[in-house]
Amino acid sequence: MVACLLTMACMDVLSRIIGLRRTCGLIRRMMPSQPEPRAAAEIVNQTMHNVAVAGAFYPRRALCLEQSLTLFLLLRRRGVPAELRLGVQPRPFHAHAWVEAGGRPIGESANLPLTLVAFPGLGV
């Protein structure tokens, strides 16, 4: 949980100071070269829970971007092939960030990708 809170703070600061593209570049360089095969479902559920708890205790308001960057980084560092997604709904305007594993949103409605237009991959 402490690791989630610290990672969330780093993602918050980095995305504000150097921008999303450079933050994603840093995340890419931190990825393990050979992901370790593990019990992915257990890792996903535990990490998702820890990030949610950390978000509740984060001193600033941890929005979907900060939480998604944190979840994405922690899952990828643990060898889970997760993908960071950003999407928008044009009218009324709504933007959202989320993480997918196995093509399914983590901790989100399964219909989420149907309600938002996802941006192309971020290269991470």
C-alpha positions in Angstrom: 0.0 0.0 0.0 2.9 2.4 0.8 4.4 1.6 -2.6 1.1 2.4 -4.3 0.9 5.7 -2.5 4.5 6.7 -3.4 4.0 5.6 -7.0 0.8 7.6 -7.2 2.6 10.7 -5.9 5.4 10.2 -8.5 2.9 9.7 -11.3 0.9 12.8 -10.2 4.0 15.0 -10.1 5.7 13.6 -13.2 2.5 13.9 -15.4 2.1 17.5 -14.3 5.8 18.5 -14.7 7.0 16.6 -17.7 3.7 15.7 -19.3 2.0 12.4 -20.1 4.2 11.4 -23.1 7.4 11.7 -21.2 5.9 10.0 -18.1 4.9 7.1 -20.3 8.4 7.0 -21.8 9.8 6.7 -18.3 7.4 3.9 -17.5 8.5 2.1 -20.6 12.1 2.2 -19.6 11.2 0.8 -16.2 9.5 -2.3 -17.6 11.2 -5.7 -17.0 12.8 -7.1 -20.2 11.3 -10.6 -19.5 8.0 -10.6 -17.6 7.8 -13.3 -15.0 4.8 -15.7 -15.5 2.7 -15.5 -12.3 -0.9 -15.8 -11.2 -2.1 -12.7 -13.1 -5.6 -12.6 -11.8 -4.5 -12.6 -8.2 -1.8 -9.9 -8.9 -4.4 -7.8 -10.8 -7.0 -8.0 -8.0 -4.5 -7.3 -5.2 -2.8 -4.4 -7.0 -6.2 -2.9 -8.0 -7.3 -3.0 -4.4 -4.0 -1.4 -3.1 -4.2 1.4 -5.7 -7.8 2.1 -4.7 -6.9 2.3 -1.1 -3.9 4.5 -1.8 -6.1 6.8 -3.9 -8.5 7.2 -0.9 -5.6 8.2 1.4 -3.8 10.3 -1.2 -3.6 13.9 0.1 -4.6 15.4 -3.2 -7.5 14.2 -5.3 -6.2 11.2 -7.2 -8.1 11.3 -10.5 -8.4 8.5 -13.0 -5.1 9.4 -14.7 -3.0 9.2 -11.6 -4.6 6.0 -10.5 -4.4 4.4 -13.9 -0.7 5.4 -14.3 0.0 3.9 -10.9 -2.0 0.7 -11.6 -0.4 0.3 -15.1 3.2 0.8 -13.8 2.7 -1.6 -10.8 1.1 -4.3 -12.9 3.7 -4.1 -15.7 6.5 -4.2 -13.1 5.0 -7.4 -11.8 4.9 -9.0 -15.3 1.2 -8.5 -16.0 0.7 -7.5 -19.7 -1.5 -4.5 -19.0 -2.3 -1.6 -21.3 -3.0 2.0 -20.4 -6.0 3.5 -22.2 -7.3 7.0 -22.6 -10.7 7.8 -24.1 -13.2 10.5 -24.6 -16.9 10.9 -25.1 -17.5 13.9 -27.4 -21.0 15.0 -26.2 -21.3 15.8 -23.4 -17.5 15.9 -23.1 -16.0 13.4 -20.8 -12.4 12.0 -20.7 -11.2 9.0 -18.8 -8.1 6.9 -18.2 -8.2 3.2 -17.4 -6.1 0.0 -17.5 -6.9 -3.1 -19.4 -5.5 -6.6 -19.0 -6.5 -9.4 -21.4 -8.5 -6.9 -23.4 -10.8 -6.1 -20.5 -11.0 -3.0 -18.3 -9.7 -3.5 -14.8 -12.0 -2.3 -12.0 -14.3 -0.6 -14.6 -17.5 -1.6 -16.3 -17.0 -4.0 -19.1 -19.0 -1.6 -21.3 -16.6 1.2 -20.7 -14.8 0.8 -24.1 -18.2 1.0 -25.8 -19.1 4.4 -24.3 -15.7 6.1 -25.0 -13.6 6.5 -28.1 -10.2 5.3 -27.1 -7.1 7.1 -28.3 -4.5 4.9 -30.2 -1.9 3.2 -28.1 0.5 5.4 -26.1 3.5 3.4 -27.1 4.0 1.8 -23.6 
